[in-house]
Amino acid sequence: MKTFNILLSSINDVKNFVNIVNKYNFDVDLTSSRYVVDAKSIMGIFSLDLSKPIRVDVHSDEADAFIDEMKPFMV
């Protein structure tokens, strides 16, 4: 499992993030405070506090390509 933080500061960021995550077959969770949502769910993401960094938990050991695509969002 890999973990890092991202910041989604606009609606377009959320849309682009979800499009990237949906290209991969492994599970990705987002954690903000005490809430955990599926990163493939745009509605779940909008239920989080997007003004603060969000923790990303990637449930795969072969996620290097995914992590490279996440670099624009990382903080």
PDB file of N, CA, C, O and CB in Angstrom:
ATOM      1  N   MET A   1       0.848  -1.187   0.000  1.00  0.00           N
ATOM      2  CA  MET A   1       0.000   0.000   0.000  1.00  0.00           C
ATOM      3  C   MET A   1       0.886   1.240   0.000  1.00  0.00           C
ATOM      4  O   MET A   1       1.885   1.305   0.716  1.00  0.00           O
ATOM      5  CB  MET A   1      -0.961   0.004   1.226  1.00  0.00           C
ATOM      6  N   LYS A   2       0.509   2.211  -0.805  1.00  0.00           N
ATOM      7  CA  LYS A   2       1.219   3.487  -0.874  1.00  0.00           C
ATOM      8  C   LYS A   2       0.290   4.580  -0.343  1.00  0.00           C
ATOM      9  O   LYS A   2      -0.927   4.514  -0.517  1.00  0.00           O
ATOM     10  CB  LYS A   2       1.686   3.804  -2.344  1.00  0.00           C
ATOM     11  N   THR A   3       0.880   5.583   0.306  1.00  0.00           N
ATOM     12  CA  THR A   3       0.099   6.686   0.865  1.00  0.00           C
ATOM     13  C   THR A   3       0.784   8.004   0.558  1.00  0.00           C
ATOM     14  O   THR A   3       2.003   8.126   0.675  1.00  0.00           O
ATOM     15  CB  THR A   3      -0.088   6.517   2.388  1.00  0.00           C
ATOM     16  N   PHE A   4      -0.018   9.001   0.160  1.00  0.00           N
ATOM     17  CA  PHE A   4       0.476  10.356  -0.067  1.00  0.00           C
ATOM     18  C   PHE A   4      -0.685  11.325   0.064  1.00  0.00           C
ATOM     19  O   PHE A   4      -1.839  10.902   0.137  1.00  0.00           O
ATOM     20  CB  PHE A   4       1.153  10.487  -1.462  1.00  0.00           C
ATOM     21  N   ASN A   5      -0.394  12.622   0.094  1.00  0.00           N
ATOM     22  CA  ASN A   5      -1.424  13.649   0.241  1.00  0.00           C
ATOM     23  C   ASN A   5      -1.603  14.415  -1.061  1.00  0.00           C
ATOM     24  O   ASN A   5      -0.650  14.656  -1.801  1.00  0.00           O
ATOM     25  CB  ASN A   5      -1.067  14.616   1.381  1.00  0.00           C
ATOM     26  N   ILE A   6      -2.864  14.794  -1.322  1.00  0.00           N
ATOM     27  CA  ILE A   6      -3.183  15.604  -2.499  1.00  0.00           C
ATOM     28  C   ILE A   6      -4.040  16.787  -2.081  1.00  0.00           C
ATOM     29  O   ILE A   6      -4.574  16.829  -0.972  1.00  0.00           O
ATOM     30  CB  ILE A   6      -3.909  14.758  -3.579  1.00  0.00           C
ATOM     31  N   LEU A   7      -4.161  17.740  -2.982  1.00  0.00           N
ATOM     32  CA  LEU A   7      -5.059  18.873  -2.795  1.00  0.00           C
ATOM     33  C   LEU A   7      -5.860  19.039  -4.081  1.00  0.00           C
ATOM     34  O   LEU A   7      -5.293  19.213  -5.159  1.00  0.00           O
ATOM     35  CB  LEU A   7      -4.269  20.189  -2.436  1.00  0.00           C
ATOM     36  N   LEU A   8      -7.183  18.982  -3.956  1.00  0.00           N
ATOM     37  CA  LEU A   8      -8.087  19.167  -5.092  1.00  0.00           C
ATOM     38  C   LEU A   8      -8.766  20.513  -4.904  1.00  0.00           C
ATOM     39  O   LEU A   8      -9.717  20.640  -4.133  1.00  0.00           O
ATOM     40  CB  LEU A   8      -9.145  17.996  -5.203  1.00  0.00           C
ATOM     41  N   SER A   9      -8.267  21.519  -5.618  1.00  0.00           N
ATOM     42  CA  SER A   9      -8.698  22.889  -5.336  1.00  0.00           C
ATOM     43  C   SER A   9      -9.789  23.411  -6.264  1.00  0.00           C
ATOM     44  O   SER A   9     -10.260  24.533  -6.077  1.00  0.00           O
ATOM     45  CB  SER A   9      -7.527  23.797  -5.415  1.00  0.00           C
ATOM     46  N   SER A  10     -10.201  22.631  -7.255  1.00  0.00           N
ATOM     47  CA  SER A  10     -11.276  23.090  -8.144  1.00  0.00           C
ATOM     48  C   SER A  10     -12.113  21.897  -8.607  1.00  0.00           C
ATOM     49  O   SER A  10     -11.729  20.740  -8.431  1.00  0.00           O
ATOM     50  CB  SER A  10     -10.692  23.853  -9.369  1.00  0.00           C
ATOM     51  N   ILE A  11     -13.252  22.205  -9.195  1.00  0.00           N
ATOM     52  CA  ILE A  11     -14.123  21.152  -9.725  1.00  0.00           C
ATOM     53  C   ILE A  11     -13.407  20.394 -10.834  1.00  0.00           C
ATOM     54  O   ILE A  11     -13.544  19.175 -10.937  1.00  0.00           O
ATOM     55  CB  ILE A  11     -15.451  21.748 -10.250  1.00  0.00           C
ATOM     56  N   ASN A  12     -12.644  21.100 -11.664  1.00  0.00           N
ATOM     57  CA  ASN A  12     -11.896  20.435 -12.736  1.00  0.00           C
ATOM     58  C   ASN A  12     -10.835  19.497 -12.174  1.00  0.00           C
ATOM     59  O   ASN A  12     -10.595  18.429 -12.738  1.00  0.00           O
ATOM     60  CB  ASN A  12     -11.241  21.472 -13.650  1.00  0.00           C
ATOM     61  N   ASP A  13     -10.196  19.883 -11.068  1.00  0.00           N
ATOM     62  CA  ASP A  13      -9.226  18.994 -10.422  1.00  0.00           C
ATOM     63  C   ASP A  13      -9.896  17.691  -9.994  1.00  0.00           C
ATOM     64  O   ASP A  13      -9.348  16.610 -10.210  1.00  0.00           O
ATOM     65  CB  ASP A  13      -8.583  19.689  -9.203  1.00  0.00           C
ATOM     66  N   VAL A  14     -11.071  17.789  -9.391  1.00  0.00           N
ATOM     67  CA  VAL A  14     -11.795  16.598  -8.937  1.00  0.00           C
ATOM     68  C   VAL A  14     -12.150  15.726 -10.138  1.00  0.00           C
ATOM     69  O   VAL A  14     -11.959  14.511 -10.102  1.00  0.00           O
ATOM     70  CB  VAL A  14     -13.079  16.993  -8.152  1.00  0.00           C
ATOM     71  N   LYS A  15     -12.663  16.339 -11.194  1.00  0.00           N
ATOM     72  CA  LYS A  15     -13.053  15.593 -12.391  1.00  0.00           C
ATOM     73  C   LYS A  15     -11.845  14.892 -13.020  1.00  0.00           C
ATOM     74  O   LYS A  15     -11.928  13.717 -13.380  1.00  0.00           O
ATOM     75  CB  LYS A  15     -13.712  16.535 -13.415  1.00  0.00           C
ATOM     76  N   ASN A  16     -10.735  15.603 -13.152  1.00  0.00           N
ATOM     77  CA  ASN A  16      -9.525  15.005 -13.721  1.00  0.00           C
ATOM     78  C   ASN A  16      -8.986  13.877 -12.837  1.00  0.00           C
ATOM     79  O   ASN A  16      -8.553  12.840 -13.338  1.00  0.00           O
ATOM     80  CB  ASN A  16      -8.447  16.078 -13.914  1.00  0.00           C
ATOM     81  N   PHE A  17      -9.017  14.092 -11.515  1.00  0.00           N
ATOM     82  CA  PHE A  17      -8.560  13.079 -10.568  1.00  0.00           C
ATOM     83  C   PHE A  17      -9.377  11.798 -10.713  1.00  0.00           C
ATOM     84  O   PHE A  17      -8.809  10.709 -10.799  1.00  0.00           O
ATOM     85  CB  PHE A  17      -8.652  13.609  -9.129  1.00  0.00           C
ATOM     86  N   VAL A  18     -10.693  11.919 -10.741  1.00  0.00           N
ATOM     87  CA  VAL A  18     -11.569  10.744 -10.844  1.00  0.00           C
ATOM     88  C   VAL A  18     -11.334  10.031 -12.175  1.00  0.00           C
ATOM     89  O   VAL A  18     -11.324   8.801 -12.215  1.00  0.00           O
ATOM     90  CB  VAL A  18     -13.062  11.155 -10.708  1.00  0.00           C
ATOM     91  N   ASN A  19     -11.147  10.776 -13.262  1.00  0.00           N
ATOM     92  CA  ASN A  19     -10.878  10.148 -14.556  1.00  0.00           C
ATOM     93  C   ASN A  19      -9.588   9.341 -14.523  1.00  0.00           C
ATOM     94  O   ASN A  19      -9.525   8.253 -15.095  1.00  0.00           O
ATOM     95  CB  ASN A  19     -10.802  11.206 -15.654  1.00  0.00           C
ATOM     96  N   ILE A  20      -8.562   9.860 -13.864  1.00  0.00           N
ATOM     97  CA  ILE A  20      -7.291   9.134 -13.753  1.00  0.00           C
ATOM     98  C   ILE A  20      -7.464   7.876 -12.908  1.00  0.00           C
ATOM     99  O   ILE A  20      -7.020   6.798 -13.302  1.00  0.00           O
ATOM    100  CB  ILE A  20      -6.198  10.040 -13.142  1.00  0.00           C
ATOM    101  N   VAL A  21      -8.104   8.004 -11.756  1.00  0.00           N
ATOM    102  CA  VAL A  21      -8.266   6.859 -10.841  1.00  0.00           C
ATOM    103  C   VAL A  21      -9.062   5.739 -11.513  1.00  0.00           C
ATOM    104  O   VAL A  21      -8.757   4.562 -11.318  1.00  0.00           O
ATOM    105  CB  VAL A  21      -8.974   7.302  -9.533  1.00  0.00           C
ATOM    106  N   ASN A  22     -10.068   6.093 -12.293  1.00  0.00           N
ATOM    107  CA  ASN A  22     -10.920   5.075 -12.919  1.00  0.00           C
ATOM    108  C   ASN A  22     -10.207   4.281 -14.007  1.00  0.00           C
ATOM    109  O   ASN A  22     -10.740   3.268 -14.462  1.00  0.00           O
ATOM    110  CB  ASN A  22     -12.145   5.727 -13.504  1.00  0.00           C
ATOM    111  N   LYS A  23      -9.036   4.699 -14.433  1.00  0.00           N
ATOM    112  CA  LYS A  23      -8.272   3.944 -15.427  1.00  0.00           C
ATOM    113  C   LYS A  23      -7.587   2.722 -14.820  1.00  0.00           C
ATOM    114  O   LYS A  23      -7.135   1.841 -15.551  1.00  0.00           O
ATOM    115  CB  LYS A  23      -7.232   4.844 -16.077  1.00  0.00           C
ATOM    116  N   TYR A  24      -7.508   2.660 -13.490  1.00  0.00           N
ATOM    117  CA  TYR A  24      -6.763   1.595 -12.815  1.00  0.00           C
ATOM    118  C   TYR A  24      -7.704   0.617 -12.129  1.00  0.00           C
ATOM    119  O   TYR A  24      -8.783   0.997 -11.673  1.00  0.00           O
ATOM    120  CB  TYR A  24      -5.789   2.188 -11.793  1.00  0.00           C
ATOM    121  N   ASN A  25      -7.287  -0.657 -12.058  1.00  0.00           N
ATOM    122  CA  ASN A  25      -8.137  -1.720 -11.514  1.00  0.00           C
ATOM    123  C   ASN A  25      -8.015  -1.916 -10.008  1.00  0.00           C
ATOM    124  O   ASN A  25      -8.782  -2.686  -9.430  1.00  0.00           O
ATOM    125  CB  ASN A  25      -7.814  -3.002 -12.193  1.00  0.00           C
ATOM    126  N   PHE A  26      -7.068  -1.239  -9.358  1.00  0.00           N
ATOM    127  CA  PHE A  26      -6.923  -1.419  -7.914  1.00  0.00           C
ATOM    128  C   PHE A  26      -7.760  -0.386  -7.160  1.00  0.00           C
ATOM    129  O   PHE A  26      -8.232   0.598  -7.731  1.00  0.00           O
ATOM    130  CB  PHE A  26      -5.439  -1.311  -7.501  1.00  0.00           C
ATOM    131  N   ASP A  27      -7.930  -0.639  -5.859  1.00  0.00           N
ATOM    132  CA  ASP A  27      -8.722   0.245  -5.007  1.00  0.00           C
ATOM    133  C   ASP A  27      -7.882   1.414  -4.533  1.00  0.00           C
ATOM    134  O   ASP A  27      -6.698   1.269  -4.231  1.00  0.00           O
ATOM    135  CB  ASP A  27      -9.290  -0.522  -3.808  1.00  0.00           C
ATOM    136  N   VAL A  28      -8.525   2.594  -4.470  1.00  0.00           N
ATOM    137  CA  VAL A  28      -7.897   3.805  -3.957  1.00  0.00           C
ATOM    138  C   VAL A  28      -8.903   4.456  -3.017  1.00  0.00           C
ATOM    139  O   VAL A  28     -10.052   4.690  -3.394  1.00  0.00           O
ATOM    140  CB  VAL A  28      -7.463   4.786  -5.121  1.00  0.00           C
ATOM    141  N   ASP A  29      -8.468   4.750  -1.788  1.00  0.00           N
ATOM    142  CA  ASP A  29      -9.325   5.409  -0.811  1.00  0.00           C
ATOM    143  C   ASP A  29      -8.806   6.808  -0.523  1.00  0.00           C
ATOM    144  O   ASP A  29      -7.601   7.057  -0.576  1.00  0.00           O
ATOM    145  CB  ASP A  29      -9.407   4.588   0.485  1.00  0.00           C
ATOM    146  N   LEU A  30      -9.722   7.717  -0.217  1.00  0.00           N
ATOM    147  CA  LEU A  30      -9.378   9.073   0.209  1.00  0.00           C
ATOM    148  C   LEU A  30      -9.825   9.242   1.646  1.00  0.00           C
ATOM    149  O   LEU A  30     -10.931   8.842   2.010  1.00  0.00           O
ATOM    150  CB  LEU A  30     -10.036  10.152  -0.713  1.00  0.00           C
ATOM    151  N   THR A  31      -8.965   9.835   2.469  1.00  0.00           N
ATOM    152  CA  THR A  31      -9.273  10.050   3.879  1.00  0.00           C
ATOM    153  C   THR A  31      -9.122  11.523   4.212  1.00  0.00           C
ATOM    154  O   THR A  31      -8.085  12.134   3.954  1.00  0.00           O
ATOM    155  CB  THR A  31      -8.361   9.192   4.783  1.00  0.00           C
ATOM    156  N   SER A  32     -10.167  12.077   4.784  1.00  0.00           N
ATOM    157  CA  SER A  32     -10.157  13.460   5.244  1.00  0.00           C
ATOM    158  C   SER A  32     -10.795  13.464   6.624  1.00  0.00           C
ATOM    159  O   SER A  32     -11.970  13.132   6.777  1.00  0.00           O
ATOM    160  CB  SER A  32     -10.917  14.424   4.245  1.00  0.00           C
ATOM    161  N   SER A  33     -10.012  13.841   7.623  1.00  0.00           N
ATOM    162  CA  SER A  33     -10.468  13.798   9.005  1.00  0.00           C
ATOM    163  C   SER A  33     -10.838  12.355   9.345  1.00  0.00           C
ATOM    164  O   SER A  33      -9.981  11.474   9.267  1.00  0.00           O
ATOM    165  CB  SER A  33     -11.682  14.762   9.232  1.00  0.00           C
ATOM    166  N   ARG A  34     -12.073  12.095   9.715  1.00  0.00           N
ATOM    167  CA  ARG A  34     -12.471  10.725  10.063  1.00  0.00           C
ATOM    168  C   ARG A  34     -13.289  10.056   8.959  1.00  0.00           C
ATOM    169  O   ARG A  34     -13.847   8.979   9.170  1.00  0.00           O
ATOM    170  CB  ARG A  34     -13.271  10.731  11.354  1.00  0.00           C
ATOM    171  N   TYR A  35     -13.365  10.678   7.801  1.00  0.00           N
ATOM    172  CA  TYR A  35     -14.155  10.145   6.692  1.00  0.00           C
ATOM    173  C   TYR A  35     -13.261   9.486   5.655  1.00  0.00           C
ATOM    174  O   TYR A  35     -12.210  10.015   5.295  1.00  0.00           O
ATOM    175  CB  TYR A  35     -14.982  11.254   6.042  1.00  0.00           C
ATOM    176  N   VAL A  36     -13.690   8.326   5.180  1.00  0.00           N
ATOM    177  CA  VAL A  36     -12.981   7.598   4.130  1.00  0.00           C
ATOM    178  C   VAL A  36     -13.971   7.335   3.000  1.00  0.00           C
ATOM    179  O   VAL A  36     -15.062   6.812   3.227  1.00  0.00           O
ATOM    180  CB  VAL A  36     -12.361   6.254   4.673  1.00  0.00           C
ATOM    181  N   VAL A  37     -13.575   7.705   1.767  1.00  0.00           N
ATOM    182  CA  VAL A  37     -14.441   7.478   0.606  1.00  0.00           C
ATOM    183  C   VAL A  37     -13.642   6.800  -0.498  1.00  0.00           C
ATOM    184  O   VAL A  37     -12.413   6.856  -0.520  1.00  0.00           O
ATOM    185  CB  VAL A  37     -15.052   8.813   0.096  1.00  0.00           C
ATOM    186  N   ASP A  38     -14.358   6.165  -1.405  1.00  0.00           N
ATOM    187  CA  ASP A  38     -13.764   5.545  -2.585  1.00  0.00           C
ATOM    188  C   ASP A  38     -13.334   6.659  -3.542  1.00  0.00           C
ATOM    189  O   ASP A  38     -14.137   7.529  -3.881  1.00  0.00           O
ATOM    190  CB  ASP A  38     -14.771   4.555  -3.279  1.00  0.00           C
ATOM    191  N   ALA A  39     -12.081   6.637  -3.974  1.00  0.00           N
ATOM    192  CA  ALA A  39     -11.560   7.694  -4.849  1.00  0.00           C
ATOM    193  C   ALA A  39     -12.197   7.666  -6.228  1.00  0.00           C
ATOM    194  O   ALA A  39     -12.064   8.630  -6.982  1.00  0.00           O
ATOM    195  CB  ALA A  39     -10.056   7.566  -4.985  1.00  0.00           C
ATOM    196  N   LYS A  40     -12.882   6.592  -6.576  1.00  0.00           N
ATOM    197  CA  LYS A  40     -13.543   6.505  -7.884  1.00  0.00           C
ATOM    198  C   LYS A  40     -14.937   7.112  -7.862  1.00  0.00           C
ATOM    199  O   LYS A  40     -15.617   7.144  -8.888  1.00  0.00           O
ATOM    200  CB  LYS A  40     -13.626   5.056  -8.335  1.00  0.00           C
ATOM    201  N   SER A  41     -15.366   7.594  -6.700  1.00  0.00           N
ATOM    202  CA  SER A  41     -16.702   8.165  -6.538  1.00  0.00           C
ATOM    203  C   SER A  41     -16.630   9.692  -6.475  1.00  0.00           C
ATOM    204  O   SER A  41     -16.153  10.260  -5.493  1.00  0.00           O
ATOM    205  CB  SER A  41     -17.376   7.609  -5.267  1.00  0.00           C
ATOM    206  N   ILE A  42     -17.103  10.339  -7.523  1.00  0.00           N
ATOM    207  CA  ILE A  42     -17.055  11.804  -7.559  1.00  0.00           C
ATOM    208  C   ILE A  42     -17.952  12.394  -6.473  1.00  0.00           C
ATOM    209  O   ILE A  42     -17.623  13.426  -5.888  1.00  0.00           O
ATOM    210  CB  ILE A  42     -17.482  12.328  -8.948  1.00  0.00           C
ATOM    211  N   MET A  43     -19.084  11.743  -6.203  1.00  0.00           N
ATOM    212  CA  MET A  43     -19.979  12.232  -5.147  1.00  0.00           C
ATOM    213  C   MET A  43     -19.321  12.075  -3.771  1.00  0.00           C
ATOM    214  O   MET A  43     -19.463  12.944  -2.911  1.00  0.00           O
ATOM    215  CB  MET A  43     -21.333  11.472  -5.185  1.00  0.00           C
ATOM    216  N   GLY A  44     -18.617  10.986  -3.569  1.00  0.00           N
ATOM    217  CA  GLY A  44     -17.907  10.784  -2.312  1.00  0.00           C
ATOM    218  C   GLY A  44     -16.844  11.842  -2.089  1.00  0.00           C
ATOM    219  O   GLY A  44     -16.684  12.340  -0.975  1.00  0.00           O
ATOM    220  N   ILE A  45     -16.117  12.188  -3.143  1.00  0.00           N
ATOM    221  CA  ILE A  45     -15.069  13.206  -3.026  1.00  0.00           C
ATOM    222  C   ILE A  45     -15.666  14.558  -2.657  1.00  0.00           C
ATOM    223  O   ILE A  45     -15.110  15.276  -1.825  1.00  0.00           O
ATOM    224  CB  ILE A  45     -14.279  13.320  -4.339  1.00  0.00           C
ATOM    225  N   PHE A  46     -16.794  14.908  -3.270  1.00  0.00           N
ATOM    226  CA  PHE A  46     -17.414  16.200  -2.955  1.00  0.00           C
ATOM    227  C   PHE A  46     -17.990  16.249  -1.537  1.00  0.00           C
ATOM    228  O   PHE A  46     -18.335  17.327  -1.053  1.00  0.00           O
ATOM    229  CB  PHE A  46     -18.512  16.502  -3.957  1.00  0.00           C
ATOM    230  N   SER A  47     -18.097  15.098  -0.869  1.00  0.00           N
ATOM    231  CA  SER A  47     -18.569  15.103   0.518  1.00  0.00           C
ATOM    232  C   SER A  47     -17.435  15.413   1.496  1.00  0.00           C
ATOM    233  O   SER A  47     -17.682  15.624   2.683  1.00  0.00           O
ATOM    234  CB  SER A  47     -19.203  13.754   0.866  1.00  0.00           C
ATOM    235  N   LEU A  48     -16.187  15.440   1.001  1.00  0.00           N
ATOM    236  CA  LEU A  48     -15.030  15.714   1.853  1.00  0.00           C
ATOM    237  C   LEU A  48     -14.750  17.214   1.929  1.00  0.00           C
ATOM    238  O   LEU A  48     -15.242  17.991   1.111  1.00  0.00           O
ATOM    239  CB  LEU A  48     -13.791  14.972   1.329  1.00  0.00           C
ATOM    240  N   ASP A  49     -13.956  17.606   2.919  1.00  0.00           N
ATOM    241  CA  ASP A  49     -13.505  18.994   3.054  1.00  0.00           C
ATOM    242  C   ASP A  49     -12.338  19.199   2.090  1.00  0.00           C
ATOM    243  O   ASP A  49     -11.209  18.804   2.381  1.00  0.00           O
ATOM    244  CB  ASP A  49     -13.084  19.326   4.541  1.00  0.00           C
ATOM    245  N   LEU A  50     -12.615  19.820   0.944  1.00  0.00           N
ATOM    246  CA  LEU A  50     -11.599  19.981  -0.098  1.00  0.00           C
ATOM    247  C   LEU A  50     -10.684  21.173   0.130  1.00  0.00           C
ATOM    248  O   LEU A  50      -9.797  21.435  -0.682  1.00  0.00           O
ATOM    249  CB  LEU A  50     -12.261  20.118  -1.433  1.00  0.00           C
ATOM    250  N   SER A  51     -10.888  21.900   1.226  1.00  0.00           N
ATOM    251  CA  SER A  51     -10.016  23.038   1.516  1.00  0.00           C
ATOM    252  C   SER A  51      -8.715  22.594   2.199  1.00  0.00           C
ATOM    253  O   SER A  51      -7.793  23.391   2.369  1.00  0.00           O
ATOM    254  CB  SER A  51     -10.752  24.052   2.400  1.00  0.00           C
ATOM    255  N   LYS A  52      -8.653  21.314   2.588  1.00  0.00           N
ATOM    256  CA  LYS A  52      -7.479  20.778   3.279  1.00  0.00           C
ATOM    257  C   LYS A  52      -6.897  19.626   2.460  1.00  0.00           C
ATOM    258  O   LYS A  52      -7.603  19.026   1.649  1.00  0.00           O
ATOM    259  CB  LYS A  52      -7.846  20.302   4.720  1.00  0.00           C
ATOM    260  N   PRO A  53      -5.629  19.315   2.662  1.00  0.00           N
ATOM    261  CA  PRO A  53      -5.062  18.150   1.967  1.00  0.00           C
ATOM    262  C   PRO A  53      -5.799  16.863   2.333  1.00  0.00           C
ATOM    263  O   PRO A  53      -6.291  16.707   3.451  1.00  0.00           O
ATOM    264  CB  PRO A  53      -3.570  18.007   2.300  1.00  0.00           C
ATOM    265  N   ILE A  54      -5.863  15.957   1.380  1.00  0.00           N
ATOM    266  CA  ILE A  54      -6.561  14.687   1.533  1.00  0.00           C
ATOM    267  C   ILE A  54      -5.540  13.557   1.401  1.00  0.00           C
ATOM    268  O   ILE A  54      -4.693  13.577   0.508  1.00  0.00           O
ATOM    269  CB  ILE A  54      -7.708  14.538   0.476  1.00  0.00           C
ATOM    270  N   ARG A  55      -5.629  12.582   2.292  1.00  0.00           N
ATOM    271  CA  ARG A  55      -4.712  11.438   2.226  1.00  0.00           C
ATOM    272  C   ARG A  55      -5.229  10.420   1.206  1.00  0.00           C
ATOM    273  O   ARG A  55      -6.411  10.077   1.198  1.00  0.00           O
ATOM    274  CB  ARG A  55      -4.553  10.775   3.627  1.00  0.00           C
ATOM    275  N   VAL A  56      -4.337   9.949   0.360  1.00  0.00           N
ATOM    276  CA  VAL A  56      -4.659   8.939  -0.646  1.00  0.00           C
ATOM    277  C   VAL A  56      -3.999   7.628  -0.225  1.00  0.00           C
ATOM    278  O   VAL A  56      -2.794   7.590   0.027  1.00  0.00           O
ATOM    279  CB  VAL A  56      -4.183   9.383  -2.081  1.00  0.00           C
ATOM    280  N   ASP A  57      -4.787   6.552  -0.148  1.00  0.00           N
ATOM    281  CA  ASP A  57      -4.275   5.216   0.146  1.00  0.00           C
ATOM    282  C   ASP A  57      -4.486   4.351  -1.092  1.00  0.00           C
ATOM    283  O   ASP A  57      -5.620   4.050  -1.466  1.00  0.00           O
ATOM    284  CB  ASP A  57      -4.982   4.591   1.405  1.00  0.00           C
ATOM    285  N   VAL A  58      -3.385   3.956  -1.723  1.00  0.00           N
ATOM    286  CA  VAL A  58      -3.426   3.126  -2.922  1.00  0.00           C
ATOM    287  C   VAL A  58      -3.209   1.678  -2.496  1.00  0.00           C
ATOM    288  O   VAL A  58      -2.173   1.350  -1.917  1.00  0.00           O
ATOM    289  CB  VAL A  58      -2.350   3.578  -3.973  1.00  0.00           C
ATOM    290  N   HIS A  59      -4.178   0.811  -2.778  1.00  0.00           N
ATOM    291  CA  HIS A  59      -4.120  -0.586  -2.347  1.00  0.00           C
ATOM    292  C   HIS A  59      -3.529  -1.461  -3.451  1.00  0.00           C
ATOM    293  O   HIS A  59      -4.180  -2.374  -3.960  1.00  0.00           O
ATOM    294  CB  HIS A  59      -5.525  -1.092  -1.957  1.00  0.00           C
ATOM    295  N   SER A  60      -2.283  -1.159  -3.806  1.00  0.00           N
ATOM    296  CA  SER A  60      -1.569  -1.941  -4.812  1.00  0.00           C
ATOM    297  C   SER A  60      -0.083  -1.674  -4.658  1.00  0.00           C
ATOM    298  O   SER A  60       0.326  -0.570  -4.296  1.00  0.00           O
ATOM    299  CB  SER A  60      -2.054  -1.594  -6.256  1.00  0.00           C
ATOM    300  N   ASP A  61       0.717  -2.684  -4.932  1.00  0.00           N
ATOM    301  CA  ASP A  61       2.166  -2.495  -4.898  1.00  0.00           C
ATOM    302  C   ASP A  61       2.708  -2.092  -6.259  1.00  0.00           C
ATOM    303  O   ASP A  61       3.871  -1.706  -6.373  1.00  0.00           O
ATOM    304  CB  ASP A  61       2.853  -3.766  -4.423  1.00  0.00           C
ATOM    305  N   GLU A  62       1.879  -2.176  -7.294  1.00  0.00           N
ATOM    306  CA  GLU A  62       2.290  -1.838  -8.654  1.00  0.00           C
ATOM    307  C   GLU A  62       1.571  -0.571  -9.110  1.00  0.00           C
ATOM    308  O   GLU A  62       0.837  -0.585 -10.098  1.00  0.00           O
ATOM    309  CB  GLU A  62       1.998  -3.008  -9.624  1.00  0.00           C
ATOM    310  N   ALA A  63       1.788   0.513  -8.388  1.00  0.00           N
ATOM    311  CA  ALA A  63       1.058   1.753  -8.649  1.00  0.00           C
ATOM    312  C   ALA A  63       1.963   2.880  -9.124  1.00  0.00           C
ATOM    313  O   ALA A  63       1.593   4.049  -9.017  1.00  0.00           O
ATOM    314  CB  ALA A  63       0.327   2.189  -7.406  1.00  0.00           C
ATOM    315  N   ASP A  64       3.142   2.554  -9.648  1.00  0.00           N
ATOM    316  CA  ASP A  64       4.087   3.598 -10.031  1.00  0.00           C
ATOM    317  C   ASP A  64       3.537   4.510 -11.122  1.00  0.00           C
ATOM    318  O   ASP A  64       3.714   5.726 -11.048  1.00  0.00           O
ATOM    319  CB  ASP A  64       5.382   2.975 -10.495  1.00  0.00           C
ATOM    320  N   ALA A  65       2.873   3.950 -12.136  1.00  0.00           N
ATOM    321  CA  ALA A  65       2.299   4.768 -13.212  1.00  0.00           C
ATOM    322  C   ALA A  65       1.196   5.673 -12.657  1.00  0.00           C
ATOM    323  O   ALA A  65       1.081   6.836 -13.045  1.00  0.00           O
ATOM    324  CB  ALA A  65       1.739   3.867 -14.346  1.00  0.00           C
ATOM    325  N   PHE A  66       0.393   5.126 -11.751  1.00  0.00           N
ATOM    326  CA  PHE A  66      -0.670   5.912 -11.125  1.00  0.00           C
ATOM    327  C   PHE A  66      -0.087   7.077 -10.328  1.00  0.00           C
ATOM    328  O   PHE A  66      -0.566   8.206 -10.428  1.00  0.00           O
ATOM    329  CB  PHE A  66      -1.528   5.022 -10.212  1.00  0.00           C
ATOM    330  N   ILE A  67       0.940   6.799  -9.543  1.00  0.00           N
ATOM    331  CA  ILE A  67       1.552   7.843  -8.718  1.00  0.00           C
ATOM    332  C   ILE A  67       2.168   8.936  -9.596  1.00  0.00           C
ATOM    333  O   ILE A  67       2.111  10.115  -9.247  1.00  0.00           O
ATOM    334  CB  ILE A  67       2.627   7.235  -7.790  1.00  0.00           C
ATOM    335  N   ASP A  68       2.752   8.552 -10.724  1.00  0.00           N
ATOM    336  CA  ASP A  68       3.282   9.552 -11.655  1.00  0.00           C
ATOM    337  C   ASP A  68       2.183  10.477 -12.163  1.00  0.00           C
ATOM    338  O   ASP A  68       2.404  11.679 -12.310  1.00  0.00           O
ATOM    339  CB  ASP A  68       3.970   8.867 -12.836  1.00  0.00           C
ATOM    340  N   GLU A  69       0.989   9.919 -12.433  1.00  0.00           N
ATOM    341  CA  GLU A  69      -0.127  10.741 -12.905  1.00  0.00           C
ATOM    342  C   GLU A  69      -0.695  11.632 -11.800  1.00  0.00           C
ATOM    343  O   GLU A  69      -1.354  12.630 -12.090  1.00  0.00           O
ATOM    344  CB  GLU A  69      -1.227   9.851 -13.463  1.00  0.00           C
ATOM    345  N   MET A  70      -0.445  11.281 -10.542  1.00  0.00           N
ATOM    346  CA  MET A  70      -0.953  12.055  -9.407  1.00  0.00           C
ATOM    347  C   MET A  70      -0.062  13.242  -9.046  1.00  0.00           C
ATOM    348  O   MET A  70      -0.474  14.087  -8.250  1.00  0.00           O
ATOM    349  CB  MET A  70      -1.099  11.156  -8.204  1.00  0.00           C
ATOM    350  N   LYS A  71       1.125  13.330  -9.598  1.00  0.00           N
ATOM    351  CA  LYS A  71       2.076  14.383  -9.213  1.00  0.00           C
ATOM    352  C   LYS A  71       1.513  15.797  -9.276  1.00  0.00           C
ATOM    353  O   LYS A  71       1.837  16.594  -8.395  1.00  0.00           O
ATOM    354  CB  LYS A  71       3.276  14.308 -10.090  1.00  0.00           C
ATOM    355  N   PRO A  72       0.681  16.166 -10.269  1.00  0.00           N
ATOM    356  CA  PRO A  72       0.129  17.531 -10.267  1.00  0.00           C
ATOM    357  C   PRO A  72      -0.750  17.861  -9.053  1.00  0.00           C
ATOM    358  O   PRO A  72      -0.917  19.030  -8.705  1.00  0.00           O
ATOM    359  CB  PRO A  72      -0.674  17.739 -11.515  1.00  0.00           C
ATOM    360  N   PHE A  73      -1.308  16.832  -8.415  1.00  0.00           N
ATOM    361  CA  PHE A  73      -2.204  17.037  -7.279  1.00  0.00           C
ATOM    362  C   PHE A  73      -1.498  16.941  -5.927  1.00  0.00           C
ATOM    363  O   PHE A  73      -2.054  17.362  -4.913  1.00  0.00           O
ATOM    364  CB  PHE A  73      -3.320  16.033  -7.331  1.00  0.00           C
ATOM    365  N   MET A  74      -0.290  16.397  -5.899  1.00  0.00           N
ATOM    366  CA  MET A  74       0.406  16.143  -4.630  1.00  0.00           C
ATOM    367  C   MET A  74       0.855  17.419  -3.939  1.00  0.00           C
ATOM    368  O   MET A  74       1.239  18.406  -4.566  1.00  0.00           O
ATOM    369  CB  MET A  74       1.604  15.257  -4.866  1.00  0.00           C
ATOM    370  N   VAL A  75       0.787  17.350  -2.609  1.00  0.00           N
ATOM    371  CA  VAL A  75       1.283  18.471  -1.776  1.00  0.00           C
ATOM    372  C   VAL A  75       2.350  17.961  -0.834  1.00  0.00           C
ATOM    373  O   VAL A  75       2.899  18.732  -0.048  1.00  0.00           O
ATOM    374  CB  VAL A  75       0.126  19.137  -0.968  1.00  0.00           C
TER     375      VAL A  75
END
